[in-house]
């Protein structure tokens, strides 16, 4: 399943206002049922200069890409990382899978 990028400020604000937030060690996910699967990454200035922020966005998008095909019902997602010293695709991917499985947004990979 492909997903769209959530770009409009109004849509992002609606997801933040009406959506449900779940938290993990490295990130928080805010989600809301939608007509199509959409995803946005929110990385504020507290994460550093633009080079660092863009790197975090790339890592989050790559981690999400691995789980996008398993999404069972269309949903709008906001991925919000937590401030840390180091960021890795492996940690983001682990937490994304854990949260999406817990909220029954993706099919469980465990038998």
C-alpha positions in Angstrom: 0.0 0.0 0.0 1.3 3.4 -0.9 0.9 6.4 1.2 0.6 10.2 0.6 2.6 12.9 2.2 0.5 15.0 4.6 1.5 18.6 3.7 -1.4 21.0 4.3 -1.2 22.9 7.7 -5.0 22.6 8.1 -4.9 18.8 7.8 -1.9 18.5 10.2 -3.7 20.7 12.7 -6.9 18.6 12.4 -4.9 15.4 13.1 -3.2 17.0 16.1 -6.5 18.3 17.5 -8.8 15.3 16.8 -6.3 12.4 16.6 -5.2 9.9 19.2 -1.6 10.1 20.5 0.5 7.1 21.4 4.0 7.3 22.7 7.1 5.1 22.6 10.7 5.5 23.6 11.9 7.4 20.5 8.8 9.0 19.1 5.1 9.8 19.4 2.5 9.0 16.8 -0.8 11.0 16.4 -3.3 9.2 14.1 -6.8 9.8 12.8 -8.9 7.6 10.5 -8.9 9.0 6.9 -9.9 8.3 3.4 -6.4 7.7 2.3 -3.2 6.8 4.2 -1.2 10.0 4.7 1.9 10.6 6.8 3.8 13.7 8.0 6.9 14.2 10.1 7.0 17.0 12.6 10.5 18.0 13.7 10.8 21.4 15.5 13.7 23.7 15.9 14.6 22.3 19.3 16.2 19.4 17.4 19.0 21.6 16.0 19.8 23.2 12.8 18.2 22.3 9.5 20.8 19.7 8.7 20.0 17.7 11.8 16.3 18.2 11.5 16.3 17.0 7.8 18.4 13.9 8.8 15.8 13.0 11.5 13.0 13.4 8.9 14.8 11.1 6.4 15.3 8.5 9.1 11.7 8.6 10.2 10.4 8.4 6.6 12.7 5.4 5.9 11.6 3.6 9.0 7.9 4.2 8.2 8.3 3.0 4.6 9.0 -0.5 5.8 5.6 -0.6 7.6 3.4 1.3 5.2 2.5 -1.8 3.2 1.1 -3.5 6.3 -1.4 -0.8 7.1 -4.9 -2.3 7.1 -7.1 0.7 7.1 -6.5 4.3 5.8 -5.2 6.6 8.4 -3.5 10.0 8.7 -0.3 9.8 10.8 2.0 12.4 12.3 5.4 11.1 13.4 6.9 13.3 16.2 10.4 12.2 17.4 11.7 12.8 20.9 14.9 14.7 21.6 17.8 12.3 21.9 21.6 12.2 21.5 21.5 9.6 18.7 18.8 8.6 16.1 18.7 5.5 14.1 16.4 3.9 11.6 16.4 0.6 13.6 15.1 2.3 16.8 12.5 4.4 14.9 11.3 1.3 13.0 11.0 -0.8 16.2 8.9 1.8 17.9 6.7 2.5 14.8 6.0 -1.2 14.5 5.3 -1.5 18.2 2.9 1.4 18.3 1.1 0.6 15.0 0.6 -3.0 16.1 -0.6 -2.0 19.5 -3.2 0.4 18.0 -4.2 -2.3 15.4 -3.3 -0.1 12.5 -1.0 -2.7 10.9 -1.3 -6.5 10.8 0.7 -8.2 13.5 3.8 -9.9 12.1 4.0 -12.3 15.1 1.9 -15.5 15.0 
